[in-house]
Amino acid sequence: MYSFTCDYTEGAHPEILKRLNESNFQQEPGYGEDSFCASAKARIREAIGCPEADIFFLVGGTQTNYTIIDGMLQGYQGVLAAQTGHIAVHEAGAIEFSGHKVLTLPQHSGKIDAGELKAWLEAFYADETYPHMVQPGMVYISFPSEYGTIYSRTELEAIGEICKHYGLPLFIDGARLGYGLASPAADVCLKDIARLCDVFYIGGTKVGALCGEAVVFPRGNAPAHFFTTVKQHGALLAKGRLLGLQFDTLFTDDLYGKISAHAIEMALRVKEVFASHGIGFHIDSPTNQQFPILSAEQMEALKGKVAFEVWEPLPDGRYVTRFATSWATKPEAVEYLAGIL
């Protein structure tokens, strides 16, 4: 049975496994002070066009979001995010557990709107009682969003301008960053992402690595003692070489971009397969997550043959489902799905 449940069902790209094996007995310092981390940081700085960037390697997405947000906010501050944002829904209250409230905004196909962000901030500071409230301290967005949608350059610039006006850092969750940038609908590149935000991370767990996320403060603007903050949050891996080597591999010969493009190619083929059978979509996603609307009978027919996720029920009795492709999705998996349909 082929699985389309998520984009981390496989292990790691073979080139990463090869390099892990080849370097297994090479002795290196711990805590990210090794030669692999140094090389990976240099490659990432070159790729984003920011030679002064501060870069840290953490293990997973929730851990990374939690550490960045808690490390950048004061105790009385919260973070603004879409009501469907990952930190607001699928991170088990990790941000609130750190003492920071997630302040939710309306979502539009998974994204926030710059005009609504501005209106929220204007209304907040117009309230004379705002000192009694949780203060907005950061704006969080995902690229792609939880619904596979991506922000345009114009949208990112508009959000960024509002953030600058109010002195709020803009944080881009890049757990699936490669898939967003590889989409034919994207009009931004990695250098644009670095230019338009204050902190972001390059997701490895979902894009070819065994595990790992590369946190980037593009202008050397990491909070003071962020390394110590990472350790306080249990996010500092003693064998940091494991993360550094993976990102060094992913950013050699544009492997990260190439495998991301493969996932998009497979996703658009999945989209085409459903559409050719008259099956519509909840959202027009241009990335590796597709959301076909299926009846209970259609889901039952697929059960036990391909794995997928049920996203949400609809009032008419049908269901929004999610089919996700990845760097490792095989063309024959898509053809198998097409045959079933």
C-alpha positions as CSV (number, residue, x, y, z in Angstrom):
1,M,0.0,0.0,0.0
2,Y,1.3,3.5,-0.9
3,S,1.0,6.3,1.6
4,F,0.1,9.9,0.9
5,T,-0.5,10.7,4.6
6,C,2.4,13.2,5.0
7,D,5.8,14.2,3.7
8,Y,7.9,12.4,6.2
9,T,6.9,8.8,5.9
10,E,10.3,7.9,4.4
11,G,13.7,8.1,6.1
12,A,16.3,10.2,4.4
13,H,17.7,10.9,1.0
14,P,20.2,8.2,0.0
15,E,23.0,10.8,-0.4
16,I,22.6,11.7,3.3
17,L,22.7,8.1,4.4
18,K,25.8,7.6,2.3
19,R,27.6,10.5,3.9
20,L,26.5,9.5,7.4
21,N,28.0,6.1,6.8
22,E,31.2,7.5,5.2
23,S,31.8,9.9,8.1
24,N,30.7,7.6,10.9
25,F,34.1,7.1,12.5
26,Q,35.3,10.7,11.9
27,Q,35.8,12.3,15.3
28,E,34.2,15.8,15.6
29,P,33.5,18.2,18.5
30,G,29.9,18.3,19.8
31,Y,27.1,20.9,20.1
32,G,27.4,22.2,16.6
33,E,31.1,23.0,16.7
34,D,32.0,20.4,14.1
35,S,33.2,20.8,10.6
36,F,29.9,19.6,9.0
37,C,27.9,22.4,10.8
38,A,30.5,24.9,9.7
39,S,30.3,23.8,6.1
40,A,26.5,23.7,6.1
41,K,26.3,27.2,7.6
42,A,28.6,28.5,4.9
43,R,26.5,26.9,2.1
44,I,23.3,28.3,3.6
45,R,24.7,31.8,3.9
46,E,25.7,31.7,0.3
47,A,22.3,30.3,-0.8
48,I,20.4,33.1,1.0
49,G,22.9,35.8,0.1
50,C,23.4,36.8,3.8
51,P,27.1,36.3,4.8
52,E,26.4,37.7,8.3
53,A,23.5,35.3,9.0
54,D,23.3,33.5,12.4
55,I,22.3,29.9,11.9
56,F,21.4,27.2,14.4
57,F,20.4,23.6,13.8
58,L,17.5,22.1,15.8
59,V,15.9,18.7,15.5
60,G,12.1,19.2,14.8
61,G,9.5,21.7,13.8
62,T,7.5,22.1,17.1
63,Q,10.7,22.3,19.0
64,T,12.0,24.9,16.6
65,N,8.8,27.1,16.8
66,Y,8.7,26.8,20.5
67,T,12.4,27.8,20.9
68,I,12.4,30.7,18.5
69,I,9.2,32.2,19.8
70,D,10.1,31.9,23.5
71,G,13.6,33.1,22.8
72,M,12.4,36.3,21.1
73,L,9.4,37.3,23.1
74,Q,9.2,39.0,26.5
75,G,7.1,37.2,29.2
76,Y,4.2,39.5,28.6
77,Q,4.1,39.1,24.8
78,G,2.2,36.7,22.5
79,V,2.5,35.8,18.8
80,L,0.0,36.7,16.1
81,A,-0.9,33.8,13.7
82,A,-3.6,32.5,11.5
83,Q,-6.3,30.6,13.3
84,T,-5.3,27.6,11.3
85,G,-1.6,28.2,11.9
86,H,0.5,25.2,13.0
87,I,1.4,26.8,16.3
88,A,-2.3,27.6,17.0
89,V,-3.7,24.1,16.2
90,H,-1.3,21.2,15.9
91,E,1.4,21.8,18.4
92,A,-0.4,20.7,21.5
93,G,-0.3,24.2,23.1
94,A,3.6,24.2,23.0
95,I,3.7,28.0,22.7
96,E,1.2,28.5,25.5
97,F,3.2,26.0,27.6
98,S,6.1,28.4,27.3
99,G,4.0,31.2,28.7
100,H,3.1,33.0,25.5
101,K,-0.4,33.2,24.1
102,V,-1.1,32.6,20.4
103,L,-3.2,35.6,19.2
104,T,-5.2,34.3,16.3
105,L,-6.2,36.2,13.1
106,P,-8.7,35.2,10.4
107,Q,-7.4,32.8,7.8
108,H,-7.9,32.9,4.1
109,S,-6.9,29.5,2.6
110,G,-4.4,29.2,5.4
111,K,-3.0,32.7,5.1
112,I,-3.3,36.0,7.0
113,D,-4.2,39.2,5.3
114,A,-2.0,42.3,5.7
115,G,-5.1,44.6,5.9
116,E,-6.6,42.6,8.7
117,L,-3.3,42.4,10.5
118,K,-3.1,46.2,10.4
119,A,-6.7,46.6,11.6
120,W,-6.1,44.2,14.5
121,L,-3.0,46.1,15.7
122,E,-4.8,49.5,15.3
123,A,-7.7,48.3,17.3
124,F,-5.5,46.8,20.0
125,Y,-3.5,50.0,20.6
126,A,-6.7,52.1,20.4
127,D,-8.0,50.3,23.4
128,E,-7.0,52.2,26.5
129,T,-6.9,49.1,28.5
130,Y,-4.3,47.3,26.4
131,P,-1.6,47.4,29.1
132,H,-3.9,44.8,30.9
133,M,-3.7,42.5,27.8
134,V,-1.2,40.1,26.3
135,Q,1.0,42.3,24.0
136,P,1.6,41.4,20.4
137,G,5.3,40.6,20.1
138,M,5.8,38.8,16.8
139,V,3.9,37.8,13.6
140,Y,4.1,34.1,12.6
141,I,3.3,32.8,9.1
142,S,4.0,29.5,7.4
143,F,5.4,29.1,3.9
144,P,3.6,27.1,2.6
145,S,0.6,27.4,4.9
146,E,-1.1,24.5,6.5
147,Y,-3.4,24.4,3.4
148,G,-0.5,24.3,0.9
149,T,-1.0,27.9,-0.1
150,I,1.9,30.3,-0.5
151,Y,2.3,34.0,0.0
152,S,3.3,36.2,-3.0
153,R,6.2,38.6,-2.8
154,T,3.6,41.5,-2.6
155,E,1.8,39.8,0.3
156,L,5.1,39.2,2.2
157,E,6.2,42.8,1.6
158,A,2.9,44.2,2.8
159,I,3.0,42.1,6.0
160,G,6.6,43.0,6.5
161,E,5.9,46.7,6.3
162,I,3.2,46.5,9.0
163,C,5.6,44.5,11.2
164,K,8.3,47.1,10.8
165,H,5.8,49.9,11.6
166,Y,4.8,48.2,14.9
167,G,8.3,46.9,15.7
168,L,7.2,43.3,15.4
169,P,9.6,40.6,14.1
170,L,8.2,38.5,11.2
171,F,8.8,34.8,11.7
172,I,8.4,32.4,8.7
173,D,7.9,28.7,9.6
174,G,9.6,26.9,6.8
175,A,9.0,23.3,7.7
176,R,8.0,22.8,4.0
177,L,9.9,25.7,2.7
178,G,11.5,23.7,-0.2
179,Y,8.1,22.7,-1.5
180,G,6.8,26.3,-1.4
181,L,9.8,27.7,-3.3
182,A,9.7,24.9,-5.9
183,S,6.0,25.6,-6.7
184,P,5.4,27.1,-10.2
185,A,3.1,29.6,-8.4
186,A,6.0,31.0,-6.3
187,D,7.4,34.4,-7.2
188,V,9.9,34.4,-4.4
189,C,13.2,32.6,-3.9
190,L,15.3,31.8,-0.9
191,K,17.0,35.1,-1.0
192,D,13.7,36.9,-1.0
193,I,12.6,34.9,2.1
194,A,15.8,36.0,3.9
195,R,15.2,39.6,2.9
196,L,11.6,39.8,3.8
197,C,11.6,38.4,7.3
198,D,13.5,38.6,10.6
199,V,13.8,34.9,11.3
200,F,12.9,31.8,9.4
201,Y,13.8,28.2,9.3
202,I,14.7,25.8,6.5
203,G,12.8,22.5,7.1
204,G,14.8,19.3,6.7
205,T,12.5,16.8,8.4
206,K,9.9,17.0,5.7
207,V,12.4,17.7,2.8
208,G,14.9,14.9,2.6
209,A,16.5,14.8,6.0
210,L,16.2,12.2,8.7
211,C,15.4,15.1,11.0
212,G,16.5,18.7,11.5
213,E,15.6,22.3,10.9
214,A,18.0,25.1,10.1
215,V,17.1,28.3,12.0
216,V,18.2,31.5,10.2
217,F,18.5,35.0,11.5
218,P,19.5,36.6,8.2
219,R,21.0,39.8,9.4
220,G,23.0,38.4,12.3
221,N,20.1,39.4,14.5
222,A,19.8,36.4,16.7
223,P,18.7,37.3,20.3
224,A,21.5,37.5,22.8
225,H,22.6,34.2,24.1
226,F,20.3,32.3,21.7
227,F,22.6,29.3,21.9
228,T,22.0,29.1,25.6
229,T,18.2,29.5,25.0
230,V,18.4,26.5,22.6
231,K,20.0,24.4,25.3
232,Q,17.5,25.5,28.0
233,H,14.7,24.2,25.7
234,G,16.3,20.8,25.3
235,A,16.9,21.6,21.7
236,L,20.7,21.4,21.6
237,L,21.9,18.1,20.1
238,A,25.2,16.9,21.5
239,K,26.0,15.2,18.2
240,G,25.3,18.3,16.2
241,R,27.3,16.8,13.4
242,L,24.2,14.7,12.5
243,L,22.2,17.8,11.7
244,G,25.1,19.7,10.1
245,L,26.0,16.9,7.8
246,Q,22.4,16.6,6.6
247,F,22.1,20.3,5.7
248,D,25.6,20.3,4.2
249,T,24.4,17.5,1.9
250,L,21.0,19.1,1.1
251,F,22.8,22.4,0.1
252,T,25.4,20.8,-2.1
253,D,24.6,21.0,-5.8
254,D,21.1,22.3,-5.0
255,L,19.9,18.9,-3.8
256,Y,17.3,20.6,-1.6
257,G,15.8,22.4,-4.6
258,K,15.9,19.4,-6.9
259,I,14.1,17.0,-4.5
260,S,11.6,19.7,-3.6
261,A,10.8,20.1,-7.3
262,H,10.2,16.4,-7.6
263,A,7.6,16.5,-4.8
264,I,5.8,19.3,-6.6
265,E,5.8,17.4,-9.9
266,M,4.3,14.4,-8.2
267,A,1.7,16.6,-6.4
268,L,0.6,18.3,-9.6
269,R,0.2,14.8,-11.1
270,V,-2.0,13.7,-8.1
271,K,-4.0,16.9,-8.6
272,E,-4.5,16.1,-12.3
273,V,-5.5,12.5,-11.5
274,F,-8.3,13.6,-9.2
275,A,-9.5,16.4,-11.5
276,S,-9.6,14.0,-14.5
277,H,-12.2,11.9,-12.5
278,G,-14.4,14.9,-11.7
279,I,-13.2,15.2,-8.1
280,G,-13.0,18.7,-6.9
281,F,-10.7,20.3,-4.3
282,H,-11.3,22.2,-1.1
283,I,-8.4,24.6,-1.9
284,D,-6.4,25.2,-5.0
285,S,-3.0,24.3,-3.6
286,P,0.1,24.8,-5.7
287,T,2.4,22.8,-3.4
288,N,2.9,19.2,-2.2
289,Q,-0.4,19.0,-0.2
290,Q,-3.6,18.4,-2.2
291,F,-7.1,18.5,-0.6
292,P,-9.6,16.6,-2.7
293,I,-13.2,16.4,-1.5
294,L,-14.4,12.8,-1.3
295,S,-17.6,11.1,-0.3
296,A,-17.7,8.4,2.4
297,E,-18.1,5.8,-0.4
298,Q,-15.1,7.1,-2.3
299,M,-13.0,7.0,0.9
300,E,-14.1,3.5,1.6
301,A,-13.1,2.4,-1.9
302,L,-9.6,3.8,-1.3
303,K,-9.3,2.3,2.2
304,G,-6.6,-0.4,2.5
305,K,-5.2,0.5,-0.9
306,V,-3.7,4.0,-0.4
307,A,-3.2,5.9,2.9
308,F,-4.3,9.5,3.2
309,E,-5.6,11.9,5.9
310,V,-9.1,13.0,6.5
311,W,-8.8,16.8,7.1
312,E,-12.3,17.9,8.0
313,P,-16.0,17.0,7.4
314,L,-18.2,19.2,5.2
315,P,-21.9,20.1,5.9
316,D,-23.0,18.0,2.9
317,G,-21.6,14.8,4.3
318,R,-18.5,14.7,2.2
319,Y,-14.9,15.1,3.6
320,V,-11.9,17.2,2.8
321,T,-9.0,14.8,2.6
322,R,-5.3,15.5,2.2
323,F,-2.9,13.7,-0.1
324,A,0.7,14.8,0.5
325,T,3.7,14.0,-1.7
326,S,7.4,14.3,-0.8
327,W,10.9,14.2,-2.1
328,A,10.6,10.4,-2.1
329,T,7.2,9.9,-3.8
330,K,7.5,7.4,-6.6
331,P,5.7,8.0,-10.0
332,E,4.4,4.4,-9.7
333,A,2.6,5.4,-6.5
334,V,0.7,8.1,-8.4
335,E,-0.1,5.7,-11.2
336,Y,-1.4,3.2,-8.7
337,L,-3.7,5.8,-7.3
338,A,-4.8,6.7,-10.8
339,G,-5.6,3.1,-11.5
340,I,-7.8,2.8,-8.4
341,L,-9.7,5.9,-9.2
